Amino acid sequence: MEKIINSAEIKELFKDSSDIGLRLIKISQNNIKIHIFCVDGLVNTQLLDEAILRNLKMDPYLSGCLTERMLMDYLLEAGAYHAFTKEETDYDNLLRAVLSGMAAIIFDGEKKAIIYDLRSFETRSIQAPEEEGVIKGAKDSFIEAMRVNTALIRRRIKSEFLVVELLCAGRLSKTDISLVYLSNVADMGKVAMIRDAISKIDIDNISTPAFIEEYLVENKRSIFPQIMYTQRPDRAAANLSDGRIALVVDGMPFVYILPCQLVMLMQSPEDYANHFFVGSSLRFIRYIAMIITLFLPAFYIAATTFQSQMLPVQLALSIQAAKQSVPFSSAAEVIGLLIAFELLIEAGLRLPKAVGTAISILGGVVIGQSAVAANLISPAVVVIVALAGIAGFVMPNQDLSSGIRVSRFMLAVLACVGGFLGLAFGLIILILHLCGLDNFGTAYMSPFVDADKRDHKDTLFRYPIRFFGKRPPDTAPVNQTKQN
């Protein structure tokens, strides 16, 4: 049975909640009774007084409103003292609006309400992004307030085609989600797919980013990120201009970008802020670092354990001389040191910043040097693991870095079991897995795996801006002209 808007039912529903305000207001001129419905702490009380209460008490023209309908029409039209005002007839929408921080006037006789957007939240100031370092670019970042984040995007894209579509997820939390896209550029089929995926989120509370991500990704077993997130409004605006879709979730200080590809995760906004040759060099170094962090520990295990003849003679003799007093195999040394490296990372993240820095120095320098001096590990293994760890931190996306770290463990274990044969087997499985990922109709490894000719001017290298005349055909199938 569909519920109707009624102040008595709302009062009974929130009878035990001290922060819910339901105040009776009597229009003395014509004996009309209405109720003000709001949440203390979420609504701006100053605006409430100015836009609603002062108007209801002091407006002389209210005496001409003889019925509730006439009063509603007057408040919605001539007597509106607030820009964002609308009439509401649905009970659930009224509750959602008020519990989101809006204020409402309830008309019991009409079984309707007028909603005023008087939201006021305590938010932190806009600061420089912490996870995406900025050297030459804008220093603002997204915060936890959804409307502030959408305003930061609209500030950069002043187009009438920019659509900010409001959705909701979470049976209890009723979390607001803004679906943002350019209607004249984005693939509307992908927009519909993402909208449908959000509508299928059936969970009580959207409390962490994983609750959104796991419902949106198509291959839930993959450890590689299939949704890109960013704290930078300029990066979000750039991806929207290319035809991608952004998700702004209320309460989360970043924005999701879909569809996601591996190439996007290896790019940084700083690539476009510098000279194209500098940006290309830095991007190429990232790909080299990804190969180093993935395969170097496994290669060392396979080479020293199974096929040491592949190493240069002097290097092989040096490694063998350093290992003479070490009681563990090369495989055990590498695996153990990789685990110790992960423990140090976790300790640095969980402890306070000052203590975490001290733990990193203690673990990386003191304990590492002592382990080498005590002949528990060889110096070569320390160098290999340290180089692989540093290369892993070069990744611009932390989710991608985490996926690569897990894959590094798997490849090291396969190298322990089968040497170079196991390493080759792991490499084949990894490539097949990445090539098989699909993200809302877009290949994860695109444009590298496309059979037809694709644009590679912004993949391994960053070409000059004048070469970026077309948008990616996967994200903008119709409007592909970017510049002339």
C-alpha positions in Angstrom: 0.0 0.0 0.0 1.4 3.4 -1.0 1.9 5.8 1.9 0.6 9.3 1.7 2.2 12.4 3.1 0.8 13.1 6.6 2.4 14.9 9.6 0.8 12.5 12.1 2.4 9.5 10.6 5.8 11.2 10.3 5.5 12.3 14.0 4.8 8.7 15.0 7.7 7.4 12.9 10.3 9.7 14.5 8.8 9.9 18.0 12.0 8.6 19.6 14.4 10.8 17.6 15.3 14.0 19.4 17.1 15.5 16.3 14.0 15.4 14.1 12.0 18.7 14.1 8.3 18.7 13.2 6.9 22.1 14.2 3.2 23.1 13.8 2.7 26.5 12.2 -0.7 28.2 12.1 -1.4 30.9 9.5 -3.5 33.1 11.7 -5.1 35.1 8.8 -7.0 32.1 7.4 -6.7 29.4 10.1 -4.5 27.1 7.9 -2.3 24.6 9.8 1.0 23.4 8.3 4.1 21.6 9.7 7.8 22.4 9.3 9.8 19.1 8.9 13.6 19.1 9.1 16.6 17.5 10.8 18.6 19.5 13.4 22.3 19.6 12.4 21.7 19.0 8.7 19.6 22.0 7.8 20.9 25.6 7.8 18.8 27.2 10.5 19.6 30.7 9.4 18.2 30.0 5.9 15.3 28.2 7.5 14.4 31.3 9.5 14.8 33.6 6.5 13.3 31.5 3.7 10.4 29.8 5.6 9.5 31.1 9.1 9.9 34.8 8.4 7.9 34.5 5.2 5.1 32.5 6.9 4.8 35.0 9.8 5.3 38.4 8.1 4.2 38.1 4.5 1.0 40.2 4.2 -0.2 38.5 1.0 -0.7 35.2 2.8 -4.1 36.5 4.0 -5.4 36.1 0.5 -4.7 32.3 0.5 -7.9 30.8 1.7 -7.0 27.1 1.1 -3.9 25.0 1.4 -3.7 24.7 -2.4 -3.7 28.5 -2.8 -1.0 28.7 -0.1 1.1 26.1 -1.9 0.8 27.9 -5.2 1.7 31.2 -3.6 4.8 29.7 -1.8 5.9 27.9 -5.0 5.6 31.0 -7.2 5.2 34.5 -6.0 6.1 33.8 -2.4 9.2 31.7 -3.0 12.1 33.1 -0.9 14.5 30.4 -1.9 15.8 29.4 -5.3 15.7 25.6 -4.9 12.0 24.9 -4.1 9.8 22.1 -5.4 6.5 20.3 -4.7 6.7 16.7 -3.5 3.8 14.1 -3.5 5.8 10.9 -2.8 6.2 9.9 0.8 9.5 8.1 0.3 11.0 10.9 -1.6 10.0 13.4 1.1 11.7 11.3 3.8 14.8 10.9 1.7 15.0 14.6 1.0 14.6 15.7 4.6 17.0 13.1 5.9 19.5 14.4 3.4 19.3 17.8 5.0 16.5 19.6 3.3 13.5 21.2 5.0 9.8 20.6 4.1 6.4 22.2 4.7 3.8 19.5 5.0 0.2 20.2 3.9 -2.0 17.5 5.5 -5.1 18.4 3.6 -3.4 18.3 0.2 -1.3 15.3 1.2 1.7 17.1 -0.3 4.8 19.0 0.7 7.0 21.8 -0.4 10.8 21.0 -0.2 13.4 23.6 0.4 17.1 22.8 -0.2 18.5 24.3 2.9 21.3 21.8 3.5 24.3 22.8 5.6 27.1 20.3 6.4 30.3 20.8 8.3 32.9 20.1 5.6 36.7 20.4 5.5 38.2 23.0 3.3 39.4 22.2 -0.3 43.0 21.3 -0.1 45.7 19.9 -2.4 45.3 16.2 -3.2 47.2 13.9 -0.9 47.5 10.8 -3.1 48.1 12.5 -6.4 51.0 14.9 -6.0 50.7 18.1 -7.9 53.8 20.0 -9.1 52.5 22.0 -12.1 48.7 22.1 -11.9 45.6 22.9 -9.9 45.9 22.4 -6.2 42.3 21.8 -5.4 40.8 18.3 -4.6 37.5 16.7 -4.0 36.1 16.5 -0.5 33.3 14.5 1.1 30.4 16.8 0.1 28.9 15.6 -3.1 27.5 19.0 -4.2 30.9 20.6 -3.7 32.5 18.0 -5.9 30.0 18.4 -8.7 30.5 22.2 -8.5 34.3 21.7 -8.9 33.6 19.7 -12.1 31.1 22.2 -13.5 33.5 25.0 -12.7 35.9 23.4 -15.3 33.2 22.3 -17.8 30.8 25.2 -18.4 28.8 23.3 -20.9 25.1 22.9 -21.2 25.7 19.3 -22.2 27.2 18.4 -18.8 24.6 16.3 -17.1 24.6 15.7 -13.3 22.0 12.9 -12.7 21.1 12.1 -9.1 20.8 8.4 -8.2 20.5 6.6 -4.8 21.9 3.4 -3.4 21.7 1.7 0.0 18.4 0.6 1.6 19.2 2.2 4.9 21.9 4.8 4.1 20.2 6.0 0.9 23.5 7.3 -0.3 23.3 10.0 -3.0 25.3 9.2 -6.2 25.7 11.7 -9.0 26.1 10.2 -12.5 28.1 12.8 -14.5 28.6 12.8 -18.2 28.6 14.9 -21.3 25.4 14.1 -23.2 26.8 15.1 -26.6 30.0 13.1 -26.2 29.5 10.1 -24.0 28.2 6.7 -25.2 24.7 6.7 -23.9 24.6 2.9 -24.0 27.4 2.9 -21.4 25.6 5.5 -19.4 22.5 3.2 -19.3 24.7 0.2 -18.3 26.2 2.1 -15.4 22.9 3.5 -14.3 21.4 0.0 -14.4 24.4 -1.4 -12.3 23.9 1.3 -9.7 20.1 0.5 -9.5 21.0 -3.1 -8.7 23.1 -2.3 -5.7 21.1 -4.1 -3.0 22.8 -3.5 0.3 21.9 -1.7 3.5 24.8 0.7 3.8 27.3 2.2 1.4 30.0 2.7 4.0 33.2 2.0 2.1 34.4 2.4 -1.5 34.5 -1.4 -2.0 30.7 -1.6 -1.7 30.4 0.5 -4.8 33.3 -1.0 -6.7 32.3 -4.6 -6.3 28.8 -4.0 -7.6 30.1 -2.1 -10.6 33.0 -4.2 -11.8 32.1 -7.1 -14.2 35.0 -9.4 -13.3 34.9 -9.5 -9.5 37.6 -12.1 -9.2 40.3 -9.9 -10.7 42.8 -8.3 -8.4 43.4 -5.5 -10.9 41.4 -2.3 -10.5 38.6 -1.9 -13.1 37.5 1.5 -11.8 39.8 4.5 -11.8 39.4 7.0 -9.0 40.9 10.5 -8.7 41.1 13.3 -6.2 41.7 15.9 -8.9 38.8 17.8 -10.5 41.0 18.7 -13.5 41.6 15.0 -14.2 37.9 14.2 -13.9 37.0 17.0 -16.3 39.6 15.8 -18.8 38.2 12.2 -18.8 34.6 13.6 -19.1 35.7 15.5 -22.2 37.0 12.2 -23.7 33.5 10.7 -23.3 34.0 8.8 -20.0 31.5 8.8 -17.1 32.1 10.0 -13.6 30.5 8.8 -10.4 30.4 11.3 -7.5 29.4 9.4 -4.3 28.3 11.5 -1.3 30.8 11.0 1.6 33.8 9.9 -0.5 36.6 12.4 -1.2 37.2 11.2 -4.8 35.4 10.6 -8.0 35.2 7.3 -10.0 35.9 7.3 -13.7 34.4 4.7 -16.0 35.1 2.8 -18.2 38.6 2.1 -17.0 41.6 0.8 -19.0 45.1 -0.1 -17.9 46.5 2.7 -20.0 44.6 5.2 -17.9 46.0 3.8 -14.6 49.5 4.3 -15.9 49.0 8.0 -16.8 49.5 11.0 -14.5 48.1 14.5 -15.0 51.7 15.7 -14.7 52.4 14.0 -18.1 50.3 16.7 -19.8 51.7 19.6 -17.6 55.2 19.1 -18.8 56.9 19.1 -22.2 55.7 16.1 -24.3 59.3 14.6 -24.3 59.5 14.8 -20.5 56.1 13.4 -20.1 56.8 10.5 -22.5 60.1 9.8 -20.7 58.4 9.6 -17.3 55.6 7.4 -18.6 58.0 5.0 -20.3 59.9 4.8 -17.0 56.6 3.8 -15.3 56.2 0.9 -17.7 59.8 -0.2 -17.1 59.2 0.0 -13.3 56.1 -2.2 -13.7 58.1 -4.8 -15.5 60.9 -4.6 -12.8 58.6 -4.9 -9.8 56.6 -7.8 -11.4 59.4 -10.0 -12.7 62.7 -9.1 -11.0 62.2 -11.2 -7.8 60.9 -14.2 -9.8 63.7 -13.8 -12.4 66.3 -13.8 -9.6 64.8 -17.0 -8.0 64.7 -18.8 -11.4 68.2 -17.8 -12.4 70.0 -18.5 -9.1 68.1 -21.7 -8.3 67.5 -23.5 -11.6 69.7 -21.9 -14.4 72.6 -20.0 -12.9 74.5 -20.4 -16.2 72.2 -17.6 -17.7 73.9 -15.1 -15.4 77.3 -13.5 -16.4 80.2 -15.4 -14.8 81.4 -12.6 -12.5 77.8 -11.9 -11.3 77.2 -15.6 -10.7 80.4 -16.0 -8.7 79.7 -12.8 -6.7 76.2 -14.1 -5.8 77.6 -17.5 -4.9 80.3 -16.0 -2.7 77.8 -13.9 -0.8 75.5 -16.9 -0.3 78.2 -19.2 1.2 77.4 -18.4 4.8 73.6 -18.0 4.3 71.6 -21.1 5.5 68.5 -20.4 3.3 67.9 -20.9 -0.4 67.5 -18.0 -2.8 63.8 -18.7 -3.0 63.3 -18.6 0.8 65.3 -15.4 1.0 63.3 -13.6 -1.6 59.9 -14.8 -0.4 60.7 -14.0 3.2 62.1 -10.5 2.4 59.0 -9.8 0.2 56.8 -10.7 3.2 58.9 -8.5 5.5 58.6 -5.6 3.0 54.8 -5.9 3.0 54.8 -6.0 6.8 56.8 -2.7 6.9 54.3 -1.1 4.5 51.3 -2.1 6.6 53.1 -1.0 9.8 53.8 2.4 8.2 50.1 2.8 7.2 48.5 1.8 10.4 50.8 3.7 12.9 50.8 7.4 13.4 52.7 9.3 10.7 55.8 10.1 12.9 55.9 6.6 14.4 55.4 5.0 10.9 58.4 6.9 9.5 60.6 5.7 12.4 59.4 2.1 11.9 60.2 2.3 8.2 63.8 3.5 9.0 64.2 0.9 11.7 63.0 -1.9 9.5 64.6 -0.9 6.3 68.0 0.1 7.5 68.7 -1.3 11.0 67.1 -4.7 10.7 68.1 -5.1 7.0 71.7 -4.3 7.7 71.7 -6.5 10.8 70.2 -9.5 8.9 73.0 -9.2 6.3 75.7 -8.9 8.9 74.2 -12.0 10.7 74.3 -14.0 7.4 70.6 -14.5 7.4 70.1 -13.0 4.0 72.5 -12.2 1.2 73.2 -8.5 0.1 72.1 -9.3 -3.5 68.6 -10.3 -2.3 68.2 -7.1 -0.3 69.1 -5.1 -3.5 66.7 -7.1 -5.6 63.7 -6.8 -3.2 64.4 -3.1 -2.5 64.6 -2.3 -6.2 61.4 -4.2 -6.9 59.6 -2.5 -3.9 60.7 1.0 -5.0 59.7 0.3 -8.6 56.2 -0.7 -7.3 55.7 2.7 -5.7 56.2 4.4 -9.1 52.7 3.3 -10.1 50.4 6.4 -10.2 47.4 4.4 -9.0 47.5 2.7 -5.6 45.0 0.0 -6.5 47.1 -1.0 -9.5 50.2 -1.0 -7.3 48.4 -3.4 -4.9 47.4 -5.7 -7.7 50.9 -5.8 -9.0 52.3 -6.6 -5.6 50.0 -9.6 -5.3 51.0 -10.7 -8.8 54.6 -10.3 -7.8 54.2 -12.9 -5.0 52.4 -15.3 -7.4 55.2 -15.1 -10.0 57.8 -15.6 -7.3 56.1 -18.7 -6.1 55.8 -20.1 -9.6 59.5 -19.4 -10.1 60.3 -21.3 -6.9 58.4 -24.3 -8.3 59.2 -24.4 -11.9 62.0 -21.9 -12.6 61.8 -20.1 -15.9 59.1 -22.5 -17.0 56.9 -21.5 -14.1 57.7 -17.8 -14.7 56.6 -18.2 -18.3 53.5 -20.0 -17.3 52.6 -17.2 -14.9 53.3 -14.5 -17.5 51.0 -16.3 -20.0 48.2 -16.5 -17.4 48.6 -12.9 -16.5 48.5 -11.7 -20.1 45.4 -13.8 -20.8 43.7 -12.5 -17.7 44.3 -8.9 -18.5 43.3 -9.3 -22.2 40.1 -11.0 -21.1 38.9 -8.2 -18.8 36.0 -6.1 -20.2 34.8 -2.9 -18.6 31.3 -1.8 -19.8 32.0 -2.8 -23.4 35.6 -1.5 -23.4 38.6 -3.8 -23.4 40.8 -3.4 -20.3 44.0 -3.6 -22.4 42.6 -1.3 -25.2 44.1 0.0 -27.5 46.8 -2.7 -27.3 44.5 -5.7 -28.0 42.3 -4.2 -30.7 42.5 -5.9 -34.0 41.8 -2.8 -36.1 43.9 0.3 -36.2 43.7 2.3 -33.0 45.2 5.6 -31.8 48.4 4.9 -29.8 49.5 8.5 -29.4 48.7 8.5 -25.7 49.8 5.1 -24.5 53.5 4.2 -24.0 54.4 7.7 -25.0 52.7 11.1 -24.9 52.6 12.8 -28.2 52.3 16.7 -28.5 48.9 18.1 -27.9 48.3 18.9 -31.6 48.1 15.2 -32.3 45.1 14.7 -30.0 42.5 15.5 -32.6 40.2 12.6 -31.9 38.5 11.2 -28.9 38.8 7.4 -28.1 36.2 5.6 -30.3 35.3 3.3 -27.4 34.2 6.1 -25.2 32.9 8.6 -27.8 31.6 6.6 -30.7 29.7 9.5 -32.3 31.3 12.8 -31.4 35.0 12.0 -31.9 36.3 15.4 -33.0 38.3 16.9 -30.2 40.1 19.7 -31.9 40.7 21.0 -35.4 
